[in-house]
Amino acid sequence: MSTPVIGYRELTEKEIALMNLIKEQGNEVGRLVEGLAMNGAVDTRWVAVARTHLQQGFMALTRAVAQPTSF
């Protein structure tokens, strides 16, 4: 038996599938961002801004599914 995470409810199978889809897509976008960061032809400052905003977006999507009860 696993210990529940404080502030999180148990997810349904459908919600778990959605979370996994979000994580897969996030990893794919993350690889794109890392590839661009290594490209000498782009402004890495904007890549860093994009990385942060995309991370926030994917985090927001996971919270939309998980619907945590804590801050």
PEHU-V577032 format. One record per backbone hydrogen bond with DSSP energy under -0.5 kcal/mol. CO is the residue of the C=O (numbers start at 1). NH is the residue of the N-H. Records with the same first field share a line. If there is no record, write none. Layout:
CO->NH ; NH
This chain:
5->8
7->69 ; 70
12->16
13->17
14->18
15->19
16->20
17->21
18->22
19->23
20->24
21->25
22->26
23->27
24->28
25->29
26->30
27->31
28->32
29->33
30->34
31->35
32->36
33->37
34->38
35->39
36->39
38->40
39->42
42->44
43->46 ; 47
44->48
45->49
46->50
47->51
48->52
49->53
50->54
51->55
52->56
53->57
54->58
55->59
56->60
57->61
58->62
59->63
60->64
61->65
62->66
63->67
